Amino acid sequence: MAELILSRPHAVLSWSITEMSKLAETSDPSVIRLCRRLGCNGFPALKLELAQALAAAQQQPRRRTLAHGDDPVEAMMNDVLERSEEALRNARTDMQPVAVARAAETLAKARRIEIYGLGASGFLALEAQYRLSLLGLATVAYADPLVQGSTAPLLGKNDVVFAISFSGLTQYLVETVSLAKSSGAKVVSLSPTGSPIANLADTNIALNAYRKSDNFLASPPARLAMHMVLDVLCLAIVEQMSAIEKQ
């Protein structure tokens, strides 16, 4: 099992414990025992630790061997461009038009929208708040888990939580989204397919690119990919709002 995790760390993040045990040709209890030996209280906790370790490793800039006479700044420029193009292509592949349209309709009809994100996703939550507010939607963004936890139970059936997470595994965010859903609010998420946050959401816009590229979590490509998704979503919301006005 340990060899399987080490050989396919990104893939493990999207597996359930049953999928893990099946691929490792073992049992669910054996997987749980391995998790505990590694200091994790179950398979979800192991995936969270793995995601954090991968993120930390991938934040390190990729270094290239320069040929004699090459300009190091030009090489950096080319490297950032290549990684950005890769992230945008992967994000386009991940996005499903049906999910984007459904998310846009949900957000356009909301009485109030609360956008949740933590860490790097918190900055994107603030950007999303700015964009949705410009469209005339009642929107607020919270990047503090304590504030999220205090406002989520106050939401109702006409409200929407827009949860943004690069990994979809952040435990604080999972708990907050669960609170909002229990209060009757609808949940739209931007997170990897099959992640805990995606599974809680009524509609998830998939962004799995970080599983395909060792460089996705580096800041410039990650920001570009997420901003592209927001661009598409906002355009879809404008279309939905126009359709609602014509009804």
C-alpha positions, 0 to 999 in steps of 0.5 A, a space after each residue: 500500500 505504501 508503495 502504491 501511495 508513493 508511486 501515485 500520490 496525486 491519484 490517491 487524493 481522488 480515491 475513496 478508501 474502497 478504491 484504495 483497498 481494491 487497487 492495493 489488493 487489500 481490505 479497508 481495515 488494512 488501509 485504516 491500520 496503515 493510516 494509523 501507523 503513519 499518524 493519521 486518524 483515517 484515510 481522509 486525514 491521510 489524504 489531507 496530509 498528502 495534499 499538504 505535502 504535495 502542495 509544499 513540494 510543488 511550491 518550489 520553483 522548477 529549475 532548468 539547466 541553462 545552456 552556455 550563453 542562455 539568459 536566465 531571466 528569459 529562461 524564467 519567462 519561458 518557464 512561467 509561460 509554459 506552466 501557465 499555458 499548461 494550467 489553462 489547458 488543463 482547466 479548460 479540459 476539467 470544466 464541464 459546460 453543464 456544471 458551469 451553467 447549473 452553478 451560474 443559474 444557482 448563483 444568479 437566483 440567490 438571495 445572498 451569496 457567501 464565498 468561502 476560501 482559506 489560504 490561497 483560495 481565500 484570495 480568490 474568494 475575495 476576487 470572486 466577491 468583487 466580480 459577483 458584486 459588480 454583476 449586482 449580486 448580494 455577495 460577501 467573502 469570508 477567508 476566516 474559518 471562525 467567521 465562516 463557521 458563525 455565518 454558515 448556520 444563519 443561511 437559508 434555502 434562498 442563500 448560496 455558499 460558493 466554496 473554493 478550494 484547490 485541494 477540496 480537502 481542507 477540513 475547516 472548509 469541509 465542516 463549514 460547508 456542511 454547516 451551511 448545507 444543514 441550514 438549508 443553503 445551496 452549495 456551489 463549489 470549485 474544487 477537484 472531482 470526488 473531493 469531500 467539498 465536491 461531494 457536499 456541493 449541489 453543483 461542483 465546477 471541477 478543477 483537477 489540473 493540479 493532479 495532472 501537473 507537478 507545477 499546478 500549485 505554483 502561484 502564477 499558473 494556479 491564479 491564472 487557471 482559477 481566474 479563467 474559471 471565474 471569467 467563464 462563470 461570470 459570463 454564464 451568470 450574465 446570460 442567466 440573469 438576462 434569461 431571468 429578466 425575460 421571463 
